[in-house]
Amino acid sequence: MLPDLTQYMWILWLALVLIFVIIELLTLEFTFLMLAAGALIGGLGVNLLGGAWWLQIAAAAVVSALLLFTIRPLLLKALRRGSADVPMNVDAILGMSGRVIGAFTEGNGTVKLDNGETWSARLPEDVSDSLLAVGTRVSVTRVLGATVEVSAPPSPLERTTKNG
């Protein structure tokens, strides 16, 4: 005679909750957290109340589905509410200003950006080397691989005449 293994279902539910929580810690998307809560509330809860094995599974599935489609979207919205898009990598460099640290000859020079990085720089074809001496403030207009294209920011007089 085989023993009745349904009396040990509570161990299965606890193990399932533990596995779901570990997976949730790795993914951080609240999906497995909702499945863990469904297994804990639905599966283990019905088990402790003496429900049949099929009722435990059904309750865990229903509770998990309810949590997935009601609570999870609210949690994700609350989590992402305060996070604005932060430019990264090349997007963060575009428009950044810096200072010329290596004189421009034949359109090529060196700049130190405000984030502390030193870059090889190139001038647009319509800008003369003599306009950007060492120490001149510049701003990045394009990123060309490991080289940035820079131009001198407009002077305050040019800005007011263009805008007004």
MDTraj code that builds the backbone (N, CA, C; nanometers):
import mdtraj as md
import numpy as np

residues = "MET LEU PRO ASP LEU THR GLN TYR MET TRP ILE LEU TRP LEU ALA LEU VAL LEU ILE PHE VAL ILE ILE GLU LEU LEU THR LEU GLU PHE THR PHE LEU MET LEU ALA ALA GLY ALA LEU ILE GLY GLY LEU GLY VAL ASN LEU LEU GLY GLY ALA TRP TRP LEU GLN ILE ALA ALA ALA ALA VAL VAL SER ALA LEU LEU LEU PHE THR ILE ARG PRO LEU LEU LEU LYS ALA LEU ARG ARG GLY SER ALA ASP VAL PRO MET ASN VAL ASP ALA ILE LEU GLY MET SER GLY ARG VAL ILE GLY ALA PHE THR GLU GLY ASN GLY THR VAL LYS LEU ASP ASN GLY GLU THR TRP SER ALA ARG LEU PRO GLU ASP VAL SER ASP SER LEU LEU ALA VAL GLY THR ARG VAL SER VAL THR ARG VAL LEU GLY ALA THR VAL GLU VAL SER ALA PRO PRO SER PRO LEU GLU ARG THR THR LYS ASN GLY".split()
xyz = np.array([
    [0.0829, -0.1186, 0.0000],
    [0.0000, 0.0000, 0.0000],
    [0.0871, 0.1247, 0.0000],
    [0.0498, 0.2161, -0.0824],
    [0.1192, 0.3436, -0.0895],
    [0.0613, 0.4409, 0.0128],
    [0.1465, 0.5228, 0.0727],
    [0.0951, 0.6209, 0.1689],
    [0.0206, 0.7322, 0.0970],
    [-0.0661, 0.7988, 0.1676],
    [-0.1417, 0.9100, 0.1128],
    [-0.0528, 1.0341, 0.1167],
    [-0.0037, 1.0747, 0.0018],
    [0.0901, 1.1857, -0.0055],
    [0.0216, 1.3225, -0.0013],
    [-0.1100, 1.3254, -0.0102],
    [-0.1782, 1.4546, -0.0076],
    [-0.1679, 1.5220, 0.1286],
    [-0.1330, 1.4476, 0.2314],
    [-0.1175, 1.5090, 0.3625],
    [0.0100, 1.5933, 0.3705],
    [0.0984, 1.5767, 0.2741],
    [0.2221, 1.6536, 0.2707],
    [0.2186, 1.7656, 0.1657],
    [0.1018, 1.7993, 0.1162],
    [0.0888, 1.9043, 0.0143],
    [0.1360, 2.0397, 0.0663],
    [0.1261, 2.0642, 0.1951],
    [0.1671, 2.1927, 0.2501],
    [0.3164, 2.2175, 0.2262],
    [0.3942, 2.1093, 0.2262],
    [0.5379, 2.1223, 0.1993],
    [0.5586, 2.1644, 0.0540],
    [0.4810, 2.1074, -0.0351],
    [0.4894, 2.1431, -0.1759],
    [0.4542, 2.2909, -0.1962],
    [0.3495, 2.3377, -0.1278],
    [0.3104, 2.4779, -0.1413],
    [0.4181, 2.5719, -0.0882],
    [0.4768, 2.5391, 0.0246],
    [0.5834, 2.6232, 0.0793],
    [0.7060, 2.6240, -0.0125],
    [0.7402, 2.5085, -0.0679],
    [0.8537, 2.5016, -0.1601],
    [0.8260, 2.5845, -0.2858],
    [0.7037, 2.5768, -0.3347],
    [0.6653, 2.6538, -0.4529],
    [0.6727, 2.8040, -0.4246],
    [0.6260, 2.8456, -0.3085],
    [0.6346, 2.9872, -0.2699],
    [0.7803, 3.0310, -0.2644],
    [0.8647, 2.9502, -0.2051],
    [1.0067, 2.9829, -0.1945],
    [1.0720, 2.9935, -0.3319],
    [1.0416, 2.9022, -0.4207],
    [1.0974, 2.9060, -0.5568],
    [1.0510, 3.0312, -0.6298],
    [0.9231, 3.0645, -0.6190],
    [0.8702, 3.1836, -0.6856],
    [0.9336, 3.3115, -0.6302],
    [0.9559, 3.3177, -0.5003],
    [1.0181, 3.4364, -0.4407],
    [1.1620, 3.4497, -0.4883],
    [1.2348, 3.3416, -0.4983],
    [1.3731, 3.3468, -0.5474],
    [1.3762, 3.3934, -0.6922],
    [1.2875, 3.3419, -0.7748],
    [1.2825, 3.3845, -0.9147],
    [1.2453, 3.5319, -0.9226],
    [1.1535, 3.5761, -0.8380],
    [1.1136, 3.7169, -0.8370],
    [1.2312, 3.8076, -0.8014],
    [1.3134, 3.7646, -0.7088],
    [1.4301, 3.8436, -0.6719],
    [1.5280, 3.8578, -0.7876],
    [1.5267, 3.7648, -0.8799],
    [1.6146, 3.7708, -0.9962],
    [1.5547, 3.8523, -1.1111],
    [1.4211, 3.8553, -1.1219],
    [1.3579, 3.9234, -1.2347],
    [1.3052, 4.0620, -1.2002],
    [1.2541, 4.0824, -1.0809],
    [1.2020, 4.2111, -1.0344],
    [1.0924, 4.2684, -1.1242],
    [0.9983, 4.1863, -1.1642],
    [0.8867, 4.2315, -1.2468],
    [0.7514, 4.2066, -1.1813],
    [0.7486, 4.1611, -1.0595],
    [0.6276, 4.1351, -0.9810],
    [0.5432, 4.0181, -1.0319],
    [0.5833, 3.9510, -1.1381],
    [0.5054, 3.8376, -1.1884],
    [0.5147, 3.7194, -1.0926],
    [0.6350, 3.6800, -1.0585],
    [0.6511, 3.5638, -0.9716],
    [0.6115, 3.5959, -0.8276],
    [0.6132, 3.7232, -0.7920],
    [0.5637, 3.7612, -0.6601],
    [0.4137, 3.7356, -0.6505],
    [0.3418, 3.7638, -0.7578],
    [0.1974, 3.7381, -0.7610],
    [0.1698, 3.5875, -0.7604],
    [0.2526, 3.5113, -0.8302],
    [0.2362, 3.3652, -0.8278],
    [0.2673, 3.3092, -0.6891],
    [0.3680, 3.3653, -0.6227],
    [0.4006, 3.3209, -0.4871],
    [0.2855, 3.3520, -0.3914],
    [0.2284, 3.4704, -0.4052],
    [0.1152, 3.5066, -0.3188],
    [-0.0047, 3.4173, -0.3467],
    [-0.0268, 3.3844, -0.4731],
    [-0.1366, 3.2941, -0.5075],
    [-0.1159, 3.1556, -0.4495],
    [0.0070, 3.1068, -0.4551],
    [0.0370, 2.9750, -0.3980],
    [0.0228, 2.9779, -0.2466],
    [0.0643, 3.0867, -0.1854],
    [0.0569, 3.0974, -0.0401],
    [-0.0872, 3.1137, 0.0079],
    [-0.1582, 3.2085, -0.0511],
    [-0.2951, 3.2359, -0.0068],
    [-0.3914, 3.1284, -0.0555],
    [-0.3871, 3.1010, -0.1857],
    [-0.4814, 3.0051, -0.2422],
    [-0.4479, 2.8609, -0.2100],
    [-0.3273, 2.8193, -0.2467],
    [-0.2888, 2.6793, -0.2309],
    [-0.2714, 2.6381, -0.0860],
    [-0.1832, 2.7067, -0.0147],
    [-0.1579, 2.6704, 0.1245],
    [-0.2778, 2.7015, 0.2132],
    [-0.3454, 2.8134, 0.1826],
    [-0.4634, 2.8491, 0.2622],
    [-0.5724, 2.7432, 0.2562],
    [-0.6039, 2.6970, 0.1355],
    [-0.7064, 2.5930, 0.1197],
    [-0.6576, 2.4614, 0.1792],
    [-0.5269, 2.4335, 0.1695],
    [-0.4714, 2.3124, 0.2297],
    [-0.4899, 2.3138, 0.3805],
    [-0.4604, 2.4267, 0.4434],
    [-0.4743, 2.4347, 0.5888],
    [-0.6198, 2.4291, 0.6334],
    [-0.7110, 2.4679, 0.5445],
    [-0.8536, 2.4575, 0.5760],
    [-0.9080, 2.3182, 0.5455],
    [-0.8237, 2.2308, 0.4914],
    [-0.8644, 2.0922, 0.4682],
    [-0.9273, 2.0669, 0.3327],
    [-0.9034, 2.1551, 0.2358],
    [-0.9604, 2.1379, 0.1021],
    [-0.8907, 2.0288, 0.0244],
    [-0.9588, 1.9759, -0.0763],
    [-0.9028, 1.8719, -0.1628],
    [-0.7898, 1.9296, -0.2469],
    [-0.7027, 1.8420, -0.2993],
    [-0.5872, 1.8859, -0.3763],
    [-0.6267, 1.9655, -0.4994],
    [-0.7332, 1.9248, -0.5680],
    [-0.7770, 1.9953, -0.6883],
    [-0.8316, 2.1339, -0.6526],
    [-0.8922, 2.1475, -0.5358],
    [-0.9420, 2.2768, -0.4910],
    [-0.8252, 2.3701, -0.4549],
    [-0.7194, 2.3130, -0.4007],
    [-0.6006, 2.3914, -0.3681],
    [-0.5388, 2.4507, -0.4952],
    [-0.5266, 2.3674, -0.5970],
    [-0.4691, 2.4126, -0.7240],
    [-0.5582, 2.5183, -0.7883],
    [-0.6886, 2.4953, -0.7875],
    [-0.7816, 2.5916, -0.8463],
    [-0.7762, 2.7248, -0.7717],
    [-0.7728, 2.7202, -0.6393],
    [-0.7669, 2.8438, -0.5604],
    [-0.6364, 2.9189, -0.5860],
    [-0.5246, 2.8457, -0.5938],
    [-0.3958, 2.9097, -0.6219],
    [-0.3969, 2.9748, -0.7595],
    [-0.4553, 2.9091, -0.8578],
    [-0.4610, 2.9649, -0.9930],
    [-0.5485, 3.0894, -0.9979],
    [-0.6624, 3.0844, -0.9318],
    [-0.7543, 3.1989, -0.9331],
    [-0.6930, 3.3188, -0.8608],
    [-0.6369, 3.2956, -0.7426],
    [-0.5759, 3.4059, -0.6675],
    [-0.4569, 3.4634, -0.7445],
    [-0.3747, 3.3791, -0.8037],
    [-0.2603, 3.4274, -0.8817],
    [-0.3064, 3.5112, -1.0003],
    [-0.4076, 3.4648, -1.0716],
    [-0.4593, 3.5391, -1.1867],
    [-0.5167, 3.6740, -1.1442],
    [-0.5908, 3.6758, -1.0354],
    [-0.6460, 3.8024, -0.9869],
    [-0.5354, 3.9011, -0.9503],
    [-0.4354, 3.8526, -0.8817],
    [-0.3243, 3.9397, -0.8437],
    [-0.2455, 3.9882, -0.9653],
    [-0.2239, 3.8990, -1.0614],
    [-0.1492, 3.9359, -1.1814],
    [-0.2186, 4.0460, -1.2613],
    [-0.3508, 4.0397, -1.2687],
    [-0.4228, 4.1340, -1.3535],
    [-0.4777, 4.2546, -1.2792],
    [-0.4691, 4.2562, -1.1467],
    [-0.5187, 4.3723, -1.0723],
    [-0.4068, 4.4453, -0.9976],
    [-0.3340, 4.3768, -0.9142],
    [-0.2338, 4.4405, -0.8292],
    [-0.1040, 4.4685, -0.9044],
    [-0.0588, 4.3758, -0.9878],
    [0.0695, 4.3920, -1.0565],
    [0.0760, 4.5180, -1.1425],
    [-0.0263, 4.5492, -1.2246],
    [-0.0183, 4.6740, -1.3026],
    [-0.0089, 4.7987, -1.2142],
    [-0.0786, 4.7980, -1.1029],
    [-0.0715, 4.9122, -1.0117],
    [0.0679, 4.9260, -0.9511],
    [0.1272, 4.8140, -0.9137],
    [0.2620, 4.8177, -0.8582],
    [0.3641, 4.8650, -0.9612],
    [0.3524, 4.8181, -1.0845],
    [0.4451, 4.8606, -1.1900],
    [0.4304, 5.0092, -1.2195],
    [0.3069, 5.0585, -1.2209],
    [0.2845, 5.2005, -1.2458],
    [0.3445, 5.2848, -1.1339],
    [0.3263, 5.2418, -1.0095],
    [0.3826, 5.3152, -0.8957],
    [0.5347, 5.3104, -0.8982],
    [0.5909, 5.1989, -0.9401],
    [0.7354, 5.1849, -0.9450],
    [0.7970, 5.2753, -1.0510],
    [0.7317, 5.2884, -1.1633],
    [0.7877, 5.3642, -1.2756],
    [0.7414, 5.5088, -1.2805],
    [0.6582, 5.5492, -1.1873],
    [0.6041, 5.6844, -1.1898],
    [0.7137, 5.7895, -1.1762],
    [0.8038, 5.7714, -1.0830],
    [0.9031, 5.8729, -1.0548],
    [1.0260, 5.8678, -1.1419],
    [1.0381, 5.7704, -1.2268],
    [1.1613, 5.7578, -1.3044],
    [1.1456, 5.8239, -1.4411],
    [1.2207, 5.9312, -1.4609],
    [1.2225, 5.9974, -1.5912],
    [1.3290, 5.9290, -1.6767],
    [1.3137, 5.9406, -1.8062],
    [1.4125, 5.8820, -1.8956],
    [1.5439, 5.9582, -1.8808],
    [1.6476, 5.8870, -1.8486],
    [1.7801, 5.9462, -1.8322],
    [1.8625, 5.9080, -1.9531],
    [1.9164, 6.0079, -2.0253],
    [1.9984, 5.9725, -2.1416],
    [2.1223, 5.8959, -2.0983],
    [2.1555, 5.7941, -2.1750],
    [2.2706, 5.7095, -2.1437],
    [2.3630, 5.7038, -2.2643],
    [2.4877, 5.6697, -2.2389],
    [2.5887, 5.6467, -2.3414],
    [2.6015, 5.7657, -2.4358],
    [2.5867, 5.7448, -2.5645],
    [2.6053, 5.8506, -2.6629],
    [2.4999, 5.9595, -2.6466],
    [2.3779, 5.9226, -2.6129],
    [2.2716, 6.0213, -2.5966],
    [2.3037, 6.1211, -2.4863],
    [2.3767, 6.0792, -2.3837],
    [2.4121, 6.1698, -2.2748],
    [2.5199, 6.2684, -2.3166],
    [2.5982, 6.2356, -2.4176],
    [2.7074, 6.3229, -2.4605],
    [2.6587, 6.4324, -2.5547],
    [2.5556, 6.4037, -2.6336],
    [2.5041, 6.5026, -2.7278],
    [2.4580, 6.6270, -2.6533],
    [2.5057, 6.7424, -2.6967],
    [2.4678, 6.8682, -2.6339],
    [2.5516, 6.9046, -2.5124],
    [2.6362, 6.8132, -2.4655],
    [2.7191, 6.8409, -2.3488],
    [2.8260, 6.9435, -2.3862],
    [2.8605, 7.0270, -2.2921],
    [2.9646, 7.1250, -2.3203],
    [3.0967, 7.0786, -2.2616],
    [3.2008, 7.1451, -2.3041],
    [3.3341, 7.1104, -2.2583],
    [3.4301, 7.2225, -2.2903],
    [3.5581, 7.1928, -2.2785],
    [3.6615, 7.2936, -2.3006],
    [3.7697, 7.2325, -2.3893],
    [3.8201, 7.3131, -2.4816],
    [3.9273, 7.2695, -2.5714],
    [4.0551, 7.2570, -2.4897],
    [4.1206, 7.1400, -2.4956],
    [4.2478, 7.1220, -2.4241],
    [4.3628, 7.0925, -2.5195],
    [4.3323, 7.0626, -2.6441],
    [4.4351, 7.0398, -2.7459],
    [4.4004, 7.1228, -2.8678],
    [4.4911, 7.2048, -2.9123],
    [4.4646, 7.2963, -3.0231],
    [4.4162, 7.2206, -3.1467],
    [4.3255, 7.2850, -3.2208],
    [4.2729, 7.2258, -3.3429],
    [4.3668, 7.2560, -3.4582],
    [4.4083, 7.1520, -3.5287],
    [4.4852, 7.1669, -3.6517],
    [4.4185, 7.0815, -3.7570],
    [4.3912, 7.1420, -3.8688],
    [4.3220, 7.0764, -3.9802],
    [4.1886, 7.0167, -3.9356],
    [4.1214, 7.0845, -3.8435],
    [3.9874, 7.0433, -3.8006],
    [3.9846, 6.9389, -3.6918],
    [4.0999, 6.8915, -3.6442],
    [4.1039, 6.7902, -3.5397],
    [4.1735, 6.8444, -3.4155],
    [4.1180, 6.8097, -3.2978],
    [4.1753, 6.8547, -3.1726],
    [4.1297, 6.7655, -3.0588],
    [4.1442, 6.8161, -2.9363],
    [4.1058, 6.7400, -2.8179],
    [4.0242, 6.8292, -2.7266],
    [3.9161, 6.7709, -2.6708],
    [3.8315, 6.8453, -2.5771],
    [3.8124, 6.7633, -2.4507],
    [3.7924, 6.8334, -2.3411],
    [3.7573, 6.7685, -2.2157],
    [3.6133, 6.8087, -2.1858],
    [3.5247, 6.7086, -2.1824],
    [3.3833, 6.7365, -2.1600],
    [3.3571, 6.7625, -2.0125],
    [3.2417, 6.8188, -1.9835],
    [3.2067, 6.8532, -1.8463],
    [3.1913, 6.7310, -1.7559],
    [3.1756, 6.6133, -1.8137],
    [3.1669, 6.4919, -1.7314],
    [3.3054, 6.4367, -1.6981],
    [3.4123, 6.5053, -1.7424],
    [3.5486, 6.4651, -1.7097],
    [3.6162, 6.3806, -1.8150],
    [3.5450, 6.3411, -1.9188],
    [3.6032, 6.2574, -2.0229],
    [3.6775, 6.3421, -2.1254],
    [3.7892, 6.2901, -2.1723],
    [3.8662, 6.3558, -2.2772],
    [3.8380, 6.2835, -2.4089],
    [3.8023, 6.3617, -2.5106],
    [3.7648, 6.3051, -2.6401],
    [3.8457, 6.3693, -2.7519],
    [3.8701, 6.2900, -2.8555],
    [3.9193, 6.3469, -2.9814],
    [3.8026, 6.4237, -3.0408],
    [3.8321, 6.5383, -3.0964],
    [3.7238, 6.6221, -3.1482],
    [3.7513, 6.6617, -3.2916],
    [3.6446, 6.6902, -3.3603],
    [3.6503, 6.7337, -3.4995],
    [3.5588, 6.8540, -3.5117],
    [3.5978, 6.9476, -3.5967],
    [3.5157, 7.0653, -3.6224],
    [3.4300, 7.0441, -3.7460],
    [3.3129, 7.1045, -3.7501],
    [3.2367, 7.1014, -3.8751],
    [3.3170, 7.1720, -3.9837],
    [3.2894, 7.1399, -4.1079],
    [3.3706, 7.1932, -4.2189],
    [3.3604, 7.3442, -4.2316],
    [3.2538, 7.4042, -4.1849],
    [3.2370, 7.5486, -4.2004],
    [3.2991, 7.6301, -4.0866],
    [3.3650, 7.5642, -3.9899],
    [3.4256, 7.6332, -3.8757],
    [3.5773, 7.6309, -3.8928],
    [3.6391, 7.7462, -3.8689],
    [3.7847, 7.7592, -3.8832],
    [3.8541, 7.7154, -3.7543],
    [3.9758, 7.6588, -3.7683],
    [4.0549, 7.6167, -3.6526],
    [4.0858, 7.7338, -3.5600],
    [4.1045, 7.8514, -3.6172],
    [4.1470, 7.9661, -3.5370],
    [4.0366, 8.0153, -3.4433],
    [3.9111, 7.9792, -3.4693],
    [3.8009, 8.0239, -3.3833],
    [3.7989, 7.9538, -3.2486],
    [3.8600, 7.8356, -3.2392],
    [3.8551, 7.7590, -3.1152],
    [3.9960, 7.7367, -3.0616],
    [4.0430, 7.8300, -2.9822],
    [4.1752, 7.8185, -2.9204],
    [4.1635, 7.7330, -2.7941],
    [4.2775, 7.6947, -2.7377],
    [4.2793, 7.6167, -2.6138],
    [4.2093, 7.6969, -2.5046],
    [4.1193, 7.6313, -2.4320],
    [4.0441, 7.6952, -2.3247],
    [3.9064, 7.7430, -2.3668],
    [3.8760, 7.7393, -2.4952],
    [3.7464, 7.7842, -2.5448],
    [3.6382, 7.6834, -2.5090],
    [3.5220, 7.7334, -2.4687],
    [3.4082, 7.6459, -2.4396],
    [3.3465, 7.5983, -2.5712],
    [3.3106, 7.4714, -2.5752],
    [3.2482, 7.4124, -2.6935],
    [3.1309, 7.3262, -2.6490],
    [3.0469, 7.2890, -2.7453],
    [2.9413, 7.1930, -2.7153],
    [2.9401, 7.0854, -2.8231],
    [2.9018, 6.9654, -2.7836],
    [2.9028, 6.8496, -2.8732],
    [2.7781, 6.8548, -2.9609],
    [2.8007, 6.8471, -3.0930],
    [2.6888, 6.8463, -3.1871],
    [2.6609, 6.7075, -3.2447],
    [2.7657, 6.6241, -3.2554],
    [2.7497, 6.4867, -3.3057],
    [2.8550, 6.3983, -3.2445],
    [2.8262, 6.2688, -3.2399],
    [2.9253, 6.1709, -3.1969],
    [2.9553, 6.0831, -3.3176],
    [3.0820, 6.0764, -3.3531],
    [3.1257, 5.9999, -3.4696],
    [3.2208, 5.8914, -3.4216],
    [3.1691, 5.7833, -3.3706],
    [3.2525, 5.6762, -3.3164],
    [3.3202, 5.7228, -3.1896],
    [3.4542, 5.7263, -3.1922],
    [3.5300, 5.7706, -3.0748],
    [3.5682, 5.9173, -3.0843],
    [3.5060, 5.9892, -3.1757],
    [3.5332, 6.1318, -3.1958],
    [3.4027, 6.2082, -3.1829],
    [3.4117, 6.3259, -3.1228],
    [3.2926, 6.4109, -3.1144],
    [3.3119, 6.5293, -3.2083],
    [3.2025, 6.5725, -3.2671],
    [3.2051, 6.6942, -3.3470],
    [3.1568, 6.8056, -3.2560],
    [3.2360, 6.9122, -3.2485],
    [3.2044, 7.0206, -3.1562],
    [3.1929, 7.1515, -3.2311],
    [3.1240, 7.2439, -3.1697],
    [3.1184, 7.3806, -3.2210],
    [3.1117, 7.4734, -3.1018],
    [3.1526, 7.5960, -3.1238],
    [3.1486, 7.6940, -3.0158],
    [3.0033, 7.7301, -2.9894],
    [2.9634, 7.7344, -2.8626],
    [2.8265, 7.7758, -2.8349],
    [2.8095, 7.9213, -2.8757],
    [2.6900, 7.9605, -2.9177],
    [2.6713, 8.0987, -2.9608],
    [2.6931, 8.1950, -2.8449],
    [2.7465, 8.3101, -2.8761],
    [2.7682, 8.4113, -2.7731],
    [2.6330, 8.4655, -2.7280],
    [2.6264, 8.5294, -2.6099],
    [2.4982, 8.5824, -2.5626],
    [2.4371, 8.6812, -2.6616],
    [2.5181, 8.7591, -2.7325],
    [2.4647, 8.8542, -2.8295],
    [2.3985, 8.7816, -2.9456],
    [2.4612, 8.6702, -2.9939],
    [2.4034, 8.5928, -3.1046],
    [2.2742, 8.5263, -3.0606],
    [2.2685, 8.4785, -2.9354],
    [2.1474, 8.4124, -2.8870],
    [2.0293, 8.5089, -2.8833],
    [2.0533, 8.6330, -2.8393],
    [1.9422, 8.7273, -2.8286],
    [1.8960, 8.7728, -2.9658],
    [1.9875, 8.7860, -3.0625],
    [1.9445, 8.8286, -3.1946],
    [1.8703, 8.7170, -3.2684],
    [1.9067, 8.5895, -3.2433],
    [1.8378, 8.4783, -3.3091],
    [1.6995, 8.4571, -3.2482],
    [1.6855, 8.4741, -3.1157],
    [1.5582, 8.4483, -3.0491],
    [1.4650, 8.5681, -3.0500],
    [1.5156, 8.6837, -3.0731],
    [1.4218, 8.7903, -3.0538],
    [1.4331, 8.9036, -3.1405],
])
top = md.Topology()
chain = top.add_chain()
for i, resn in enumerate(residues, 1):
    res = top.add_residue(resn, chain, resSeq=i)
    for name in ("N", "CA", "C"):
        top.add_atom(name, md.element.get_by_symbol(name[0]), res)
traj = md.Trajectory(xyz[None], top)
